Amino acid sequence: MGSNILQAWAAGLITKGTHKTFTREQKQYILEDMQENILSYKAAAKKHDVPDRSIRNWERI
């Protein structure tokens, strides 16, 4: 591991294993926002602070 990464981790700037859960309403809101504003998965993920993989999975449901 590079010293900068190790220093950042030690300072608490890098977190590992954070997990957010979203309600059905939150998921629906994000999906609708994505469609209404013609956002890519990555753009919607960045806007709502959600992994783009999660949005892809929600859309399949």
Backbone as CSV, one residue per row, in Angstrom:
resi,resn,N_x,N_y,N_z,CA_x,CA_y,CA_z,C_x,C_y,C_z
1,MET,0.847,-1.174,0.000,0.000,0.000,0.000,0.888,1.231,0.000
2,GLY,0.576,2.210,-0.809,1.358,3.436,-0.858,1.248,4.211,0.439
3,SER,2.263,4.965,0.752,2.262,5.685,2.028,1.143,6.716,2.106
4,ASN,0.794,7.368,0.982,-0.299,8.339,1.006,-1.629,7.677,1.314
5,ILE,-1.865,6.529,0.722,-3.115,5.800,0.984,-3.152,5.345,2.436
6,LEU,-2.048,4.826,2.910,-1.971,4.371,4.293,-2.191,5.532,5.257
7,GLN,-1.604,6.684,4.966,-1.781,7.855,5.822,-3.234,8.328,5.813
8,ALA,-3.861,8.319,4.641,-5.260,8.737,4.536,-6.161,7.781,5.301
9,TRP,-5.891,6.486,5.174,-6.680,5.495,5.892,-6.521,5.675,7.396
10,ALA,-5.292,5.877,7.824,-5.014,6.062,9.248,-5.692,7.320,9.783
11,ALA,-5.818,8.334,8.952,-6.462,9.579,9.356,-7.982,9.471,9.293
12,GLY,-8.497,8.346,8.818,-9.937,8.153,8.740,-10.559,8.738,7.495
13,LEU,-9.758,9.085,6.511,-10.287,9.681,5.291,-10.823,8.639,4.315
14,ILE,-10.387,7.413,4.458,-10.869,6.329,3.616,-11.609,5.349,4.516
15,THR,-12.859,5.064,4.181,-13.627,4.113,4.976,-13.839,2.857,4.158
16,LYS,-13.965,1.769,4.833,-14.173,0.500,4.152,-15.420,-0.154,4.727
17,GLY,-16.218,-0.696,3.854,-17.374,-1.461,4.299,-18.574,-0.637,4.722
18,THR,-18.674,0.605,4.282,-19.858,1.381,4.622,-21.018,0.847,3.790
19,HIS,-22.163,0.774,4.399,-23.327,0.197,3.721,-24.538,1.050,4.035
20,LYS,-25.190,1.552,3.017,-26.408,2.333,3.182,-27.580,1.483,2.720
21,THR,-28.682,1.653,3.382,-29.910,1.002,2.920,-30.887,2.098,2.511
22,PHE,-31.696,1.794,1.530,-32.641,2.760,0.995,-34.043,2.169,1.029
23,THR,-35.009,3.007,1.342,-36.401,2.564,1.344,-36.881,2.417,-0.095
24,ARG,-37.997,1.768,-0.247,-38.598,1.616,-1.581,-38.874,2.989,-2.201
25,GLU,-39.345,3.931,-1.363,-39.646,5.277,-1.852,-38.386,6.002,-2.317
26,GLN,-37.286,5.854,-1.575,-36.032,6.486,-1.968,-35.528,5.919,-3.290
27,LYS,-35.610,4.623,-3.435,-35.176,3.985,-4.679,-36.004,4.483,-5.852
28,GLN,-37.326,4.527,-5.645,-38.227,4.990,-6.699,-37.927,6.433,-7.074
29,TYR,-37.684,7.270,-6.071,-37.371,8.682,-6.316,-36.106,8.819,-7.165
30,ILE,-35.072,8.067,-6.816,-33.810,8.141,-7.551,-33.997,7.654,-8.984
31,LEU,-34.739,6.567,-9.166,-34.986,6.045,-10.516,-35.793,7.033,-11.350
32,GLU,-36.812,7.651,-10.743,-37.616,8.635,-11.470,-36.788,9.876,-11.814
33,ASP,-35.962,10.320,-10.870,-35.097,11.476,-11.126,-34.155,11.177,-12.279
34,MET,-33.647,9.971,-12.305,-32.732,9.556,-13.367,-33.429,9.623,-14.734
35,GLN,-34.655,9.146,-14.798,-35.390,9.141,-16.061,-35.830,10.542,-16.472
36,GLU,-36.360,11.310,-15.530,-36.863,12.650,-15.840,-35.755,13.598,-16.283
37,ASN,-34.577,13.456,-15.690,-33.479,14.360,-15.980,-32.436,13.755,-16.916
38,ILE,-32.798,12.600,-17.496,-31.942,11.901,-18.462,-30.506,11.778,-17.920
39,LEU,-30.406,11.171,-16.723,-29.112,10.979,-16.077,-28.582,9.583,-16.359
40,SER,-27.299,9.471,-16.535,-26.666,8.159,-16.640,-26.637,7.532,-15.252
41,TYR,-26.305,6.243,-15.192,-26.178,5.587,-13.897,-25.127,6.297,-13.045
42,LYS,-24.012,6.617,-13.663,-22.930,7.266,-12.924,-23.329,8.652,-12.437
43,ALA,-24.026,9.422,-13.284,-24.456,10.764,-12.891,-25.471,10.702,-11.752
44,ALA,-26.418,9.786,-11.849,-27.418,9.629,-10.783,-26.750,9.154,-9.497
45,ALA,-25.799,8.259,-9.626,-25.088,7.747,-8.454,-24.341,8.871,-7.746
46,LYS,-23.683,9.705,-8.524,-22.935,10.820,-7.940,-23.885,11.829,-7.298
47,LYS,-24.974,12.131,-7.979,-25.939,13.112,-7.477,-26.550,12.665,-6.152
48,HIS,-26.833,11.375,-6.023,-27.527,10.863,-4.842,-26.617,10.109,-3.875
49,ASP,-25.321,10.109,-4.159,-24.335,9.434,-3.304,-24.690,7.961,-3.089
50,VAL,-24.872,7.282,-4.218,-25.242,5.869,-4.232,-24.328,5.152,-5.223
51,PRO,-23.902,3.932,-4.934,-23.118,3.202,-5.944,-23.961,2.959,-7.199
52,ASP,-23.367,3.178,-8.373,-24.147,3.002,-9.609,-24.616,1.558,-9.766
53,ARG,-23.886,0.607,-9.211,-24.302,-0.803,-9.262,-25.643,-0.991,-8.542
54,SER,-25.852,-0.268,-7.458,-27.121,-0.367,-6.726,-28.275,0.098,-7.599
55,ILE,-28.096,1.219,-8.285,-29.161,1.740,-9.142,-29.472,0.749,-10.259
56,ARG,-28.453,0.152,-10.831,-28.675,-0.860,-11.876,-29.492,-2.027,-11.327
57,ASN,-29.182,-2.437,-10.118,-29.914,-3.548,-9.497,-31.361,-3.158,-9.201
58,TRP,-31.591,-1.945,-8.742,-32.956,-1.504,-8.439,-33.795,-1.491,-9.705
59,GLU,-33.211,-1.088,-10.804,-33.958,-0.962,-12.047,-34.437,-2.330,-12.538
60,ARG,-33.711,-3.355,-12.183,-34.096,-4.709,-12.620,-35.287,-5.250,-11.842
61,ILE,-35.541,-4.686,-10.683,-36.630,-5.208,-9.828,-37.977,-4.748,-10.338
